[in-house]
Amino acid sequence: MAELAGVSVDYYMRLEQGRERRPSEQVLGALARVFQLDPEAVRHLHDLARPRPPRLTPADRQVNPALIALMQGWDHPALVMNRRLDVLFENRLAALLCNERDLGPNLLRHAFYHPEWYQDWHTAANMWVAHLRATAGAYGGDPFVRDLIDELSQCGDFRRMWSSHDVRTNGQGILQLRHPDVGEVKLAYETLPVNSAPGQVLLVCESMPDSHAADSVAKLRELLT
């Protein structure tokens, strides 16, 4: 590996053992090519080498009131979460989708404590774990994130998924859920960064037009009337 990356064996060993913590951009680029990393994994590699200061900010707790007002007028489920997947705000449709706050304040914690909420729990849990791994890398040993990891590490499934080191920030995908009032729900979702609050992510959902659950969001809207 050292030869392929164009570095000495001693230097490569120091990287592996954590004794070399400031590799150059050239070395990071060479390692990314050797390991054939995809673009998201490359960003994660750079985050690990250049972590941001691990401190709490308003983006970890507060949502811009203007964004809240905007989301309340949408006819699609939408929520805002921070870098460790705490739900900071959800509009009325998202609250109904999540069974009137049964979701709890953290998406990842809920996935492991309430697996019955998902039609395909394994895929969903892996998705959220990979998302946390991607965001956690940018903040080094952030205690805000580490507390959640330590708590969930009591679960064997979480430890196994976390140890796989999958990295994926889930820009878009499919959520397949179970809802007590509307039954099976299949939703396409898109996540977007909140530029006014670095670390926050906006998640917006819509029902899949080609699925038997295509009217699930419409049914949720009916519950609001």
N, C-alpha and C positions, 0 to 999 in steps of 0.2 A: 504494500500500500504506500509506503514511504517513497519508493522508487517511482511509482505511477504519479504521485502527487508532486514529485520533484523536490522533496525535502529529505533531510538526513533521517536515519532510523532513530537516532537519539532524540531529535526534535519531535518526531511523530510519537514516540513513546511518552514524551513530556506532555503532549497534547492529550493523549489517551488517559494519562494518569492525573490530569488536572493541574500539572505543575507549570504549564505554559498557558496563560489566560488571555493573552493579547495577540492572537495570530493576525497577520496582515490580511488585507483584502485579497491579495494575490493568492495567499495560502488557502483562504476560505473558498475562493473560486476554484482552485485546483482540487480541493477535497470534494466540492460539490460535483465536479465533473467525474472524479473517480468513483464516487458513490452513486452517480447517475440520479441525482436528486431532482424531483420536479420543482417548479417555481416556488410553490408554497413551502416545501421543505428547505429550499435554499434560503428563503426569508427567515425561517425558523433557525437555521444554522447561524445566520448573521445576528439574530436576536440573542442567541445564546452567547455569542462572542462579544456583543455590545449591549448588555442589558440596561434598561432604564432604571432610574432610582426607584426602589420599592417603597413608595409612600402612598398614603390615602389621599385622594383628591375629591373635590365635589362630584366629579364624574362617577365616583364609586357609589354615590348615594342619591344624588339629585338629578332630576330631569328638567330641562328648560321648560318653563310654563308655556312658551309659545308652541313647542312641540306637543305638549300635552293637549292644548286646545285644538291643534290640527288633528291629532289622532282621534279625539273624541267625536269628530265629525265624519270619520271614515265609516264605510259600510263593510269593511273587511277586518278580521281579527288582527290586532297589532300589539306588540309589546316592545319595551325597551329593557335591555339587560346590560349589566356591566361586565368587566373582563373575567369575572369568575362565575358568570351566568346567574347572578341574582336578578330577579325580575324587579325593576325599579318602578315601572308603570305599565298597566295594561288597559286598553280601552274596554268598553262594555262587552263587545263581542268576544274579545279574548278572555275576559273574566267568565263569560258563559261557557266558552269552549273548555276552559280549565275547571269547569264544575264549581263555579262560585268560590274561588280562592282555594279549592282543594289542591291546586297545583303547588301551593307553598311558595316561599320567596326565592327558591333556587331550582333551576331546571335540572341540574345534574343530581342534586340530592333527591329530588322527587323521582327521577328515573330509577334510582336504586331502592327507594323506600316504597314506591308505588308502581311496580312493573306492570300491574294489570291495566294501567292507563294506556299502554301501547299495544297495538296489534302485533308488531314485530319488535319486541323489547330489545333483543340482542343488537339489532342494527341501530336502533335509536340510542341505546346506551353507548355503543362504540362511537357514534357520531358526536355525542356531547363530550365524551372523554377526550377524543381527538381534538375537539375544539378548545377545551380547557388546556390541553398540552400546548397547542399553538399559541394561545394568548399568554400562558404562564411563562413561556420562554423569553418573552420580551421584558420581563420584570425580575429576572434572576430569582433570588430566594425571597420573594415577596411574602411576608407573613399573612397578608390579607388573603392570598391564594393558598398558601401552605396550610392554613388552618382547615380549609375545606378538604384538601387532599389528605391530611392526616385523619380527619374524621371518616372519610369514605374508605380509607385504606383498611378499616376494620372489616370491610367486605371483601371476600376473596375474588369475586367477579371484577370488582373495581381494580384490585391490585393486579390482576392478570391483564386487564385492558390497558391500564396505565403503563405496565412494564413493556407493552408492545411498541411504545414510542410512536404510535401513529399521529400524524399532524394533519389537521384539516379544519379550516375555519368556517366551513359550512355556508358558503356564500349563497347557495340555493340548493333545494332538494325537495324531498317528499316527507311529510309527517303522516303516519297512519295511526289514528287514535281510536279509543273507545269512549263514547259519551253516554251517560245514563238516559238522556232524553232523546237524542237523535241517532243513537246507534253508532255504527262504524263511520268514521270520518277520515277521508283521504284528502290531504291538503298539499298544494304546492306552496313553498315558502321562499322568500328572498330576504337576505340580511344585508343591511346597508350601514356603514359607519356613520355615526353622528358627528359631523365635523366640528360642531361647536363644543363637544365634550369628548375629547380623545379617550378611547377605552369603552365608550358606550356603543351599543349596536341596536339598530331598529330591525325587528323581525315582523314582516307582513305576510299574511296567509290568504290564499284563495282556494276554493274547492276545485278539484280536478274535473274538467268538463267531460272527460271520457270515462269516468268511473261511475259505478252504481251508487256512489255516495256524492254525486255531483250536486245534489240539492242540500247538502249538509249545512253550508253557510246560510242558505235561505231559511232553513229550519231554525237556525240559531237566531236569525233576525226576527222570526215570528215570535220567539220567546221574549223578545224585548217589548212587544206590543201589549 
